[in-house]
Amino acid sequence: MDWNDAAEDLLNQILMSTPLPVRQQIEGQIRGVAEQLAESNGKSRINTNTVVEAWIESTPEALRSELPRQMERLGLDPYEYEHLLGEI
């Protein structure tokens, strides 16, 4: 599966805020979910929206309330992903 540069950059930014002991595990998890999402949508390339969707899906429900704040730190608008996050 092909990842565009912006998607790779975003994934790396997400991983930099992830504790080092679990960083590789989280990377594999987000990559796997992103590739499954792209494939199920008939896409052959991962973009930033797919990365964000995979990040949300990979985050345990109990920790998702922190995602809007983390998204803002990365320059993302959490309201664009409200349908995936639930109430913000």
Secondary structure, 3 states (H helix, E strand, C coil): CEECHHHHHHHHHHHHCCCHHHHHHHHHHHHHHHHHHHHHCCCCEECHHHHHHHHHHHCCHHHHHHHHHHHHHCCCCHHHHHHHHCCC
